[in-house]
Amino acid sequence: MITIRPARDADLDGFLTLASQVEHWFGPMVEEPGFHRAVEAHIRDGAALVAESADASGPVGALLFGVEPPTYHVHWLVTSEHLRGAGVGRLLMAEAMRRYVSGPGTVEVITFGPDHPGAVASGARVFYERLGFRPGEPADPGPEGGSRQLYRLDLPERQM
């Protein structure tokens, strides 16, 4: 069973472990002080979530979220390599939407461009499309030089 909870300071090592599994797609993170500062700031601001499993010793997924209504940002989302496609990312997104989004508005994420090797291997583009995100304009290349694209999810006003 997967549970989602707010990240704590003690989760930094878990974020770094997850980051090490995707550096080949995203570029360096584990040794980058800027990545450490970003994770720590999101944790401090209450804008970071982790996914845990009773079968694992650390987080099996993590998400960094930005709240700037009416626009919200998925700054970083990753799931453990052995659990990709098992619903961990969907659970993290559902909790982020419940916790942070008050709509109406737009949720934005920058993910791999269509020609990036991680676009298919990671499943990121299909993942966001299945959540209702639509491809937008190209974004600046990632630190590793690979293409990126903005995806958007338009949120109607919530009905009570």
N, C-alpha and C positions, 0 to 999 in steps of 0.2 A: 504494500500500500504506500502511495506517495502522499506526503503532507507538504503543504506550503506554509511558510512562516516568514515574518520579517527577518532580514539578515541582522546579525550581531557582529561586533568587532572581532570576535573569535572565529568568524567565518572567512576572514581574508584568505587564509591558506586554502580553503575549499574553492574560493573563487580562482585562485592562482592555479590550482590543480585542473579545474575545468578549462581555464584559459590555455594551459599547456596543450590541451587536446585539439585546439583550433587555431593555434598560431600559424600553422602552415597555410591557412586561408586568410587570416586577419592581419598577419604580421606580428611582430614582437609585442608581448604584453607582460609576461611573467617577470622580466627583468626591468620593465619600464616604470620608473617612479610615477609618471603621469597616470598610468593605469591604476597603480596602487592608490594614488590620491583620489582618482575618480570613484573607485570602489568605496574607499573610506568616506568620502563626502556623501555618496548616496546612502550609505549605511547611517551616517550621522543624521541625514535629513529624513530618514524613514522611507526612502524611495528605492530600497533594494529588497528583493525577495529571494529565498532559497527553497529548493525542493529537496526533501529528504525521503529516504527509503529505509525501512528497518533492516534491509539487506546490505546497506552500505555504511561505511564509517564516516563519510563526509557528504556534502551536498551532491545531488545528482543532477541539479539544474540550478541556474541563477538568472536573475533579471535585474537590470538597472533601469529605472523609469524616470521620466522627466514630466513634471506637471506645470504647464504654463497655459491654463485655460484661455481660449477654447482649443488650444493645440496641446497635444500630449505626445510624448516621444518615448519610444522603446530605444534606449541608448545601447543596450547590450542584452542579449538573451542567448544562453547556451545550455545544452543538455549534455549529460555524460554520453560519451560515444556509444556505450553498450545499451543505452536506453533511448537513443534517437528513434522516433517513430512510435514510441510507446505511450504518448500522451502527456509527457512531462511538460513540454513547452506549452501545450494547450492549457494545462492546469495553471502554470505560471501566468499566462496571459489572462485567463479568467479571473484570477485573484487580483492581478494588477488593475484590470478594468473595474472590478468590484470596489477595490480600495481607493483608487486614485482618480477615476474618471467620473465626472458629474454631468457631462454632456449638456446640451448638444456641443459638438465639436468635431475635431479630427485627431486621429491617432496616426503618427508618422513613424516610419522606421526606414533606415537606410540599410539595404541588404545587397547581396551580390548582383552584379549586372548579369545579363543572360549569357555572356561569353566567359564568365569567370568559372574556373574549375570547381569552385565550391558551390556554384549555383545548383547543380544537380546532386553532387555528392553529399552535400549537407542537408538537402531537402528544404532549405530556407525559403526559397521563392514559393514553392508549392505549399509549404506550411502557412505562410502569410496569406496566400490566395484562398486557401481553405477557410481561413478565419474571416474572409470578406475583404481583405485589403486588395487594392488595385494598383498596378504599376503606374508610376508617375515618371517624372523626368529623370534623366541621368544625374548622378551626383559625382562629386569629386572622387578620383581613385582612392582606394585604401592605402594604408602605409606600405603595403607590400607591392603596390602598383596595379592591383587588379581593379576591374571596373566595379562600380557601385550604382545602385538605382534606388530612388525614393519610392516607397510604397505608402499608400494612404488608406485609412478606414474612416469613412464619414459616419458620424454618430448623430442619429436623430435625437430630439428632445426626449428624455425619459418620461414614460407614462407612469403615473402613480396608481 
